């Protein structure tokens, strides 16, 4: 992959450790993908939706870490709706091997380098 891609990671705050693993995986020198993380670790105190929308607009695509926590995460669900409104490519990755939660309108796949690299390359 020659060009760095800007990818927004949407995740439920309860799954922050999985988001950290995904970020760490991208830093591995043998990783077949590279991206600039635009995720929001903490909700902004004011105007957070507009700030998140700006980050999503600047992103080439959005990866959603999907888990049972996603179904009740108002922040993550808003981010995903925003990504759709902004016509961003969207990929769901199951955050845990034993959790196959599905979110409406999201194509969710197993977490592996090839899947993530192919998505990022397609953005």
N, C-alpha and C positions, 0 to 999 in steps of 0.2 A: 504494500500500500504506500503510494508515494505522497499523497496529500493528506494532511491532518484534517480530520473531520470534527465538526463541533456537534456533540451529541448531548442531549439533555436526558438525564436519568430520572425517571419518575418512580418514587418508591414511598411506601408507608413508613412513617418514622420508626415503627417497631422493627422494620427490616433494614435499619441503617447499617448493621454489621455486614449484611449481604451486599449492600451498595459499596461498602468499603472494600470488600473482596473483589468486586467487579473492577473498581478503580485500581486496586493493587495488581490485578491480572493484566490490565492494560499497560502497566509500568514494567512488566517482565520483559527483558530484552529479547526473549525468544517469542514473544507474543506476535501473532500475525496481524494484529490490528493496533491502531493508535488513535486516540481521540482526546479532545479537550472536553473535560467534564463541566457541564453547565448546570448541574443539579443544585437544588436549594436544600441545604442541611437544616436550616431553621426558618420557620415562617417569619417573614418580615413583619415588623410591628405595625407599619402603616403602608397602604398601597401595595401590599405584597402581590396581589393578583396582577397588577400592571407591570410590576418588576419581573415577575415570572413570565408573563406573556412576552415581554421584551426578550428575555433569554431564550424562550422557545422560538420566537421569530428569528433570532440569530443562529439557531441551531440547524444543522443539516438533517437531523432526524431525532427521534425520541425512542429510548428503550425504557420499557416499563418492567420493573421487577415485580412479578405477580405472585401473591401469596394470599392466604385467607385473610391477612390483615388489609389487603387492598380493598376488599369489599366495603369496609367501614371507614376507609381513609378519605375524608372529604377533600383534603389537599391533593392527594394523588389523583383522585377521580376528576377534580377540577383541572389539573394539569393535563390529563389525557383528553378531556373535552376541548381544552384550549389547543392542544396539538392537532386535533381533528379540524377545528375551526381555522387553524393556520395552514392546513393542508400539508402537514409534516408526515414523512414516512414514520411508521410506528411499528415497533416490534415488542412483543411481550416475551419475557424470559421467566420461566418458573424459578423463583428465588430459592426453593428447597426441593430436593429430590423426592421427598415424601409428601409434597403438597401440589396437587394438580388443579388448583382453583382456576376457573375460567372467568374472564371478564367479557361482557358483551362487546362485540365489535373489535376485539383484539385477537390477532393471531398469535398464540403463545406457543413457544417451543422450548425444548430442553436447553439448558445452559451449557454451551460448549463453544470453543474458540471458533470453529468453522462457521457456525450459525451467526455469531456476533460479527465476525470478520466479513462475511458475505453481506450482512445487512449494512454495515458501515460502508463497505465498498459501493453498495448500490445507492447510497445517499448522495 
